[in-house]
Amino acid sequence: MSGEETPTQQQQPEQEKQPDEPPPSAPEAPQESGASPAAAAEEEKPLPCRALVLTGYGGYDKIKLQVKTLSPPQLKPGEVLLRVKACGLNFAELLGKQGLYELLPAPPVTLGMEGCGVIEACGEDVKDRKVGDRVIALDRSGMWQEVVVVPANRTFPMPEEMSFEEGAALPINYLTAYMMLFEMANLRPGKSVLIHMAAGGVGIAVTQLCKTVPDVTVFGTASASKHETISQGGVTHPIDYRTKDYVEEIRKISPKGVNIVLDPLGGSDTQKGFNLLKPLGQLIVFGAANCVTGQKKNLLAMAKTWYNQLSLSTMKLMQANKAVCGFHLGYIQDEELFGSSMMKLLELYKQGKIKPRIDSCYHFEEVAEAMKRMHERQNIGKVILLPEAKKEEEKPKSNPEPVENVEKNEDAPAQQKEEVTEEVKAEEN
Amino acid sequence: MSGEETPTQQQQPEQEKQPDEPPPSAPEAPQESGASPAAAAEEEKPLPCRALVLTGYGGYDKIKLQVKTLSPPQLKPGEVLLRVKACGLNFAELLGKQGLYELLPAPPVTLGMEGCGVIEACGEDVKDRKVGDRVIALDRSGMWQEVVVVPANRTFPMPEEMSFEEGAALPINYLTAYMMLFEMANLRPGKSVLIHMAAGGVGIAVTQLCKTVPDVTVFGTASASKHETISQGGVTHPIDYRTKDYVEEIRKISPKGVNIVLDPLGGSDTQKGFNLLKPLGQLIVFGAANCVTGQKKNLLAMAKTWYNQLSLSTMKLMQANKAVCGFHLGYIQDEELFGSSMMKLLELYKQGKIKPRIDSCYHFEEVAEAMKRMHERQNIGKVILLPEAKKEEEKPKSNPEPVENVEKNEDAPAQQKEEVTEEVKAEEN
């Protein structure tokens, strides 16, 4: 299904939705706009907003950089307005671009699930955040834009020493790693862990968190060129999955197998992971990267991945004394769990026990290159997107494509005319 | 399949097997029988041995009490000879009697997976056990007899203050509970646990172990008459599964569900347990009690249980953020895991934090009554079997059935003629 013909009403970015439904408790009078006097001032000025919008499923050309001039949003109680300084790129966006990430609303939709920046305004009832706070923010989508409205309880104050890039790199990867290792599995001293794509964002987070527990052995698959880096990061046994059978390599080192297998691949690798488990071991499937091959949806790869997807009866599990778990951060809605886990992670950061590794930073204009780098598994650590416009001399040499018109939301009378000034160059291969 | 026609060679009790294969390193000369000088003395005397033997699949009449006079076994290196003082009855023997426990060798086979008693002789290489030691012992079968040969590493010294009944009640139930809660699941302060058959042996062990962790909520199903006892034992919310829908009852108290569900039932209860899990929760299936209805194999109950057996793809698990685990102590062969878990349990016993609750003790003659009590879920805690002969005045009034002949093992020339002096009364209903 292509979403390009979908009406835009329900896929407008957050800012554009705000004027549709002015909350009854938050009229325009400045004295009532709550926690922050600055919020009133902000409301006077129109907000320019660069956003990365998925306009349909397919290659990189489906992601457009749209620069709009929006009327200032009216915040609902409990919301904050954030000026985004850096965003994280995740595998979910690679899947989403191909129409394979079901939690993403249909296009057109602004992408992005994590970012960080500075609070510019607070809605009513927001007591524990204030204008000027540097915060990390999480949402299902819409984070890849210059200004964004998010619920205050999905923002987390950044430690002083943390850079915006680090802040944007932390939430999705480290929450995933933390919840898998310590909430779902039972990582304790002396145990062993296998992590695939050990040089990726989650891989590095898993490795660092494993190092917070004494005497944990980490097996990590990655291409040979990354081995030195991941070894230094804490991977006990790096394995080159491109030239060697990782199952055999692990069995050579640990004939009984491993205690915890973290599987972002799906398909036949899930079965291999299950077989590698020691008794009482846990396999946690948290992705289906094997689905993604080329730039567009690959039906053969999907069919193969789904066909090979592990399905087990409880009788089989009893005989094996094994656990099969599924993890997907996007489906977790327990705010308390998010809050307590983020608190622990920020504490570990302050103690110097974890530190996001930034692979590279790309301006919004370069989103295709950023995604390509991740897609081709060239990154070691996190790929970051920066909303700030690239300086003229840094810009890619190729000519920008023709300007695209964006549908105007007719229900939003206060909204300024949107103008697309630039869009990303398609780099599909 | 009925095993009644199966040749006896491979189903002989442990003692009868010994003479078949004298270990090359343990000749008969007393000076070479190793760790214990008493071993030599023991070898001189014939050993009378009362044993409970499953002679075929079906009702209680298939379990015969056979009293044999055996030649003393020659211990292999690493083995000990144990005079059994008390044995534990487990659900596995109810399943085994019906031919539903695949780890049990085909009949005729001496039943029993746990017991405790006093060491009467030690084989070569046994350094850390000596004659006179009071030990708990575990084996796949064969523990329901007066004297038994077991590997020394499957024996565990009993604390002084522990009775033989407690010792026999501990291993299977508490190892099951301990490994499920602390090795497979991740029980921590503030979590909640659902245990079915909360008044049974595993149920009480689970409850006591949950109490060793602060602020754990225990939901336990049991019939109403047992609620007072299990409440006193630590079940926070006893639920009468016979008159109420336990799912509804739990949702009333905890709308979000529970963190850990321990399921010994199988069938449709497994699906209910899965649905009751909170995100990141763990369902551990460790039995299929729903298979067992009457005294004999019930094909309809089995088919229903199997048909309703949960089978999930990893995709479904990811969307649910849940874990499905199987646990079966019988399939675990990791001696180190047994050893370390038993050490921890014995330490908890010494600290007064766990204490097996003995429901009732039956002499071997009364095995049918003992099994019936468990089958009908009348017990609160562990049902114990005592090898010691019941005193004449205590004996059941009904006449014993005719004496049954037991096959003689022709490969065992040193073996004394076996004589069956008594057998259990069938109490099938």
Interface residues (C-beta under 8 A of the other chain):
Chain A: M179 F182 E183 M184 A185 N186 K256 G266 T270 K278 P279 L280 Q282 I284 V285 F286 A288 W306 Q309 L310 S311 L312 S313 T314 M315 K316 L317 M318 Q319 A320 N321 K322 A323 V324 C325 G326 F327 H328 Y331 I332 Q333 D334 L337
Chain B: M179 F182 E183 M184 A185 N186 K256 G266 T270 K278 P279 L280 Q282 I284 V285 F286 A288 W306 Q309 L310 S311 L312 S313 T314 M315 K316 L317 M318 Q319 A320 N321 K322 A323 V324 C325 G326 F327 H328 Y331 I332 Q333 D334 L337
